[in-house]
Amino acid sequence: MTTRREFLALTTAALATRSLGLSAAPAATPRDVLVLGGTGFIGPYQVEGLLARGHRVTIFNRGRRSGLYGDRVEELAGDRDPAVGAGLSALAGDRRWDTVIDNSGYYPRHVRASAELLRGRVGRYLFISTVAVYDFDRGPRFTEDGPLAPMPDPENETMAGGRYGPLKAECDRIVRAVYGDDSTVVRPPYIVGPGDHTDRFTYWVDRVHRGGDMLAPTRPDLELQWIDVRDLCEWVVTLVERDGPGVFNAAGPASAMSRAGLLWGIRATSAGPVEFHWATPEVLSALEIQLPLVSRDFPLRFENQAAISNGLSYRPLAETVGDTLEWWQAQPADRRANPRRWPTAEQERAALERLRSSA
């Protein structure tokens, strides 16, 4: 029986084969690329993009979804944790690659192990980081040389309690320290689009499409940044081919957009009527509602000019919304009935009643 996780991987891989806008012409210089991960959300888009351009791809992961690419990709099995099972042994020896793309580096100990093991045998280490690495207390605007979140105890490998960003920040530092100008670091915000298993962006697409009276987030004026998974992965392939150093905020859209702008942009793609009712913190707190994608209540801006100057481009919001909705509606009924982190219809009705009574 196919598990939910396996189904997500398979559908994402299928989407990736037809969703990327890369040129079908082979790259001028085909490269040997090692992808750490390769079967999650962003991995299949990268792998299919690399294959479409004629690059030779090896993936390294735990082997739980082997066979996803048939015989088009070399698969190596192991674990990012060198202390678990065979660990990184499949990457040992004198094997060389032009570029490694690290999608699955979350813990400093793991990233240091892979970075040091591959040093001298890969030409470039391209690390997929996150804008969560910044020290938000020193914002609100961040360029790539902005302050990173401190990591008092990098050996504490617990993601809970707001440690995701600091842990990734330490991984980010390690890659740049080990590889110097042979490193490229990409820091995306929320990654959205077809195949997104977090269901955060998908909630707003689906909810606006269903129409009617709708609970909208607090602080509609706050800027919200995201990137379509296909825009990100097309650009990662471009970075592999350009083979240059840099640290980049891979944040979209091209121009600033508020929460209200996002919802009205989604609304423009929907045929049915919908009315937004902007929530208050008091109502959300009283009913213990967490709206996806919009939990913070302070401004942040991740400057993206460096990425744009180096080739990052963005498809229209309408395309991301339409393709995400099409993908979501094609999911099995039990998958759509059990989304992640969505407020229930009962919670929304209760919140709307409170907002009306306090108006």
C-alpha positions in Angstrom: 0.0 0.0 0.0 1.3 3.5 -0.9 1.7 5.7 2.2 0.6 9.3 2.3 4.3 10.4 2.3 5.1 8.2 -0.7 2.0 9.5 -2.6 3.1 13.1 -2.0 6.6 12.2 -3.4 5.2 10.5 -6.4 2.8 13.3 -7.3 5.4 15.9 -6.8 7.8 14.1 -9.1 5.1 13.8 -11.7 4.3 17.5 -11.4 8.0 18.4 -11.7 8.4 16.7 -15.1 5.8 19.0 -16.7 6.0 22.2 -14.6 9.5 23.7 -15.1 10.1 26.4 -17.7 13.8 25.6 -18.3 15.1 25.5 -21.8 14.9 21.9 -23.2 18.3 22.5 -24.9 21.2 20.7 -23.2 23.5 22.8 -21.1 26.7 23.9 -22.8 28.7 21.9 -20.2 26.8 19.0 -18.6 27.8 18.7 -15.0 27.9 15.9 -12.4 25.5 16.9 -9.7 25.0 15.3 -6.3 21.7 16.1 -4.6 21.4 15.5 -0.9 17.7 14.7 -0.6 16.0 14.7 -4.0 12.6 13.1 -3.2 10.8 15.7 -1.0 9.0 18.8 -2.2 11.7 20.8 -3.9 14.0 17.9 -4.8 12.0 16.5 -7.7 11.7 19.9 -9.4 15.5 20.3 -9.1 16.3 16.8 -10.4 13.9 17.0 -13.3 15.3 20.5 -14.2 18.8 19.2 -14.1 18.0 16.1 -16.2 16.2 18.3 -18.8 19.4 20.3 -19.3 21.5 17.2 -19.7 23.2 17.1 -16.4 24.1 13.8 -14.7 22.4 13.4 -11.3 23.1 11.4 -8.2 20.8 11.5 -5.3 21.6 10.6 -1.7 18.9 10.0 0.9 17.5 7.2 3.1 16.1 5.3 0.2 12.6 5.3 1.4 11.3 6.4 -2.1 13.8 4.6 -4.3 12.9 4.2 -8.0 11.2 7.6 -8.3 13.3 8.5 -11.4 13.8 5.0 -12.8 17.2 4.5 -14.3 17.7 8.2 -15.1 19.3 9.0 -11.8 21.9 7.2 -9.7 20.7 6.5 -6.2 22.9 6.3 -3.1 21.4 5.3 0.2 22.5 6.3 3.7 21.7 8.8 6.4 22.7 12.5 7.0 23.5 11.5 10.6 26.9 9.8 10.3 26.1 7.9 13.6 23.0 6.2 12.1 23.3 3.0 10.1 25.6 3.4 7.2 25.7 7.1 7.6 27.5 8.9 4.9 29.6 5.9 3.8 28.1 5.8 0.3 29.7 9.2 -0.3 33.1 8.2 0.9 36.0 7.4 -1.3 37.5 9.3 -4.3 34.2 9.9 -6.2 33.9 13.5 -7.5 31.0 15.8 -8.4 31.0 19.2 -9.9 28.3 20.5 -7.6 26.4 19.2 -4.5 23.0 20.6 -3.8 22.2 20.2 -0.1 18.4 20.3 0.4 18.3 18.3 3.6 20.7 20.0 5.9 18.9 21.0 9.1 21.4 20.1 11.9 24.9 21.6 12.2 26.5 18.2 13.0 25.0 16.6 9.9 26.0 19.5 7.6 29.5 19.7 9.0 29.9 16.0 8.4 28.8 16.1 4.8 30.6 19.3 4.0 33.9 18.1 5.4 33.6 14.6 3.9 33.0 16.1 0.4 35.6 18.9 0.6 38.1 18.5 -2.2 35.8 16.2 -4.2 33.0 18.7 -5.2 33.6 21.9 -7.0 30.8 23.8 -5.4 28.5 23.3 -2.3 25.1 24.8 -2.9 23.2 25.0 0.3 19.4 25.5 0.5 19.1 27.7 3.6 16.1 29.9 4.6 15.3 33.5 5.5 14.6 32.2 9.0 18.3 32.3 9.6 18.2 36.1 10.3 18.0 37.6 13.8 14.5 39.0 13.6 15.1 41.1 16.7 17.5 43.2 14.6 15.2 43.8 11.6 12.9 44.5 10.0 14.8 44.7 6.7 17.5 42.1 5.8 20.1 42.0 3.1 22.3 39.0 2.7 24.9 40.4 5.0 22.4 41.0 7.8 22.8 39.5 11.3 22.1 35.8 11.7 20.2 34.3 14.6 22.6 33.3 17.4 22.9 29.6 18.2 23.9 29.2 21.9 23.9 25.4 21.9 24.3 23.9 18.4 24.5 20.4 19.8 20.8 20.7 21.0 19.1 19.2 17.9 15.6 20.0 19.0 13.5 22.0 16.4 10.9 23.0 18.9 10.9 26.3 20.7 11.9 28.5 17.7 15.1 26.7 17.1 14.6 25.9 13.4 16.0 29.3 12.3 19.1 29.3 14.6 19.9 25.7 13.7 19.7 26.5 9.9 21.8 29.7 10.6 24.6 27.5 12.1 24.4 25.2 9.1 24.6 28.2 6.8 27.8 29.4 8.7 29.4 26.0 8.5 29.0 25.7 4.7 30.5 29.1 4.1 33.3 28.5 6.6 34.3 25.1 5.0 33.9 26.1 1.3 34.4 29.9 1.2 34.1 31.1 -2.4 33.2 27.5 -3.4 29.9 27.9 -1.6 26.6 29.2 -2.8 23.8 29.8 -0.2 20.2 30.2 -1.2 17.8 31.6 1.4 14.1 31.2 0.4 11.1 32.3 2.4 7.9 30.1 2.3 8.1 27.8 -0.7 4.7 27.3 -2.3 3.1 25.8 -5.3 1.9 22.4 -6.6 3.1 19.5 -4.3 3.5 21.7 -1.2 2.9 19.2 1.7 2.7 21.9 4.4 -0.7 23.1 3.0 0.0 26.7 4.2 -0.3 28.6 1.0 -2.8 26.0 -0.3 -5.2 26.9 2.5 -5.7 30.4 1.2 -6.0 29.3 -2.4 -8.6 26.7 -1.5 -10.5 28.9 1.0 -10.9 31.9 -1.4 -12.0 29.5 -4.1 -14.7 28.2 -1.8 -15.9 31.7 -1.3 -18.5 33.2 1.1 -17.7 35.0 4.3 -14.1 34.3 5.1 -11.9 34.9 8.1 -8.8 36.8 6.9 -5.6 37.4 8.8 -4.7 40.2 11.2 -2.5 43.0 10.1 -3.5 43.0 6.4 -0.9 45.7 5.8 2.1 43.4 6.7 4.3 42.4 3.8 4.3 38.6 3.0 7.0 37.0 0.9 7.1 33.6 -0.7 8.5 31.9 -3.8 6.9 29.4 -6.2 8.8 26.1 -6.0 9.3 26.1 -9.8 10.8 29.6 -9.8 13.2 28.6 -7.0 14.3 25.3 -8.6 14.7 26.7 -12.1 17.0 29.3 -10.7 18.9 26.7 -8.7 19.7 24.9 -11.9 20.8 28.2 -13.4 23.1 28.7 -10.4 24.6 25.2 -10.9 25.4 26.1 -14.5 26.8 29.5 -13.7 29.0 28.0 -10.9 29.6 31.2 -9.0 29.7 32.1 -5.3 27.2 34.1 -3.4 24.5 34.3 -0.7 21.0 35.1 -2.0 17.6 35.9 -0.5 15.4 33.9 -2.9 12.3 35.8 -1.8 9.4 36.8 -4.0 7.4 38.4 -5.3 9.5 40.8 -7.3 7.7 43.8 -5.7 6.4 44.1 -2.2 3.0 42.6 -1.5 0.9 42.8 1.6 -1.3 40.1 3.1 -4.3 41.9 1.8 -2.7 42.1 -1.7 -2.1 38.4 -1.7 -5.7 37.6 -0.8 -7.1 40.0 -3.4 -4.7 38.5 -5.9 -6.0 35.1 -5.2 -9.6 36.5 -5.3 -8.9 37.8 -8.8 -8.5 34.2 -10.0 -11.7 32.9 -8.5 -15.2 33.2 -10.1 -17.2 33.0 -6.9 -18.0 35.8 -4.5 -16.0 36.1 -1.3 -16.0 38.7 1.5 -12.9 39.1 3.7 -13.4 39.7 7.5 -10.1 40.7 9.0 -9.4 38.9 12.3 -8.3 40.5 15.5 -5.6 39.0 17.7 -8.1 38.7 20.5 -10.6 36.6 18.5 -7.8 34.3 17.2 -6.4 33.9 20.7 -9.8 33.2 22.4 -10.7 30.5 19.9 -7.1 29.1 19.6 -7.0 29.6 15.9 -3.7 29.7 14.0 -4.1 30.9 10.4 -1.4 29.3 8.2 1.4 31.5 6.7 0.5 34.6 8.6 1.3 33.9 12.3 3.8 36.8 12.9 2.6 40.2 14.0 5.6 42.3 13.1 7.1 43.6 9.8 9.9 41.8 7.9 11.4 42.4 4.5 14.1 40.2 2.9 15.8 42.2 0.1 15.9 40.2 -3.1 17.8 42.5 -5.5 21.0 40.3 -5.4 19.0 37.3 -6.5 17.1 39.1 -9.2 20.4 40.6 -10.5 21.7 37.0 -10.7 18.8 35.7 -12.8 16.0 34.9 -10.4 12.6 35.6 -12.0 9.0 35.1 -10.9 5.9 33.8 -12.6 2.6 35.6 -12.1 0.7 35.0 -8.9 -2.3 33.9 -10.9 -0.2 31.0 -12.4 0.9 29.8 -8.9 -2.6 30.1 -7.6 -4.2 28.3 -10.6 -1.7 25.4 -10.6 -1.8 25.0 -6.8 -5.6 24.8 -6.9 -5.5 22.3 -9.8 -3.0 20.1 -7.9 -5.0 20.3 -4.7 -8.3 19.4 -6.3 -6.7 16.4 -7.9 -5.6 14.9 -4.5 -7.5 11.9 -3.1 -10.6 12.8 -1.0 -9.0 11.6 2.2 -6.0 13.8 1.6 -8.2 16.9 1.1 -10.3 16.0 4.1 -7.2 16.0 6.3 -5.1 19.1 5.5 -2.3 20.2 7.8 -2.8 23.2 10.2 -6.1 24.5 8.7 -8.7 26.1 11.0 -11.9 24.1 11.0 -15.1 25.3 9.6 -16.5 25.5 13.1 -13.6 27.7 14.3 -14.1 30.0 11.3 -17.8 30.3 11.9 -17.2 31.1 15.6 -14.6 33.7 14.8 -16.9 35.4 12.2 -19.7 35.5 14.8 -17.4 37.2 17.3 -16.2 39.7 14.8 -19.8 40.6 13.8 -20.9 40.9 17.4 -18.1 43.3 18.2 -18.5 45.5 15.1 
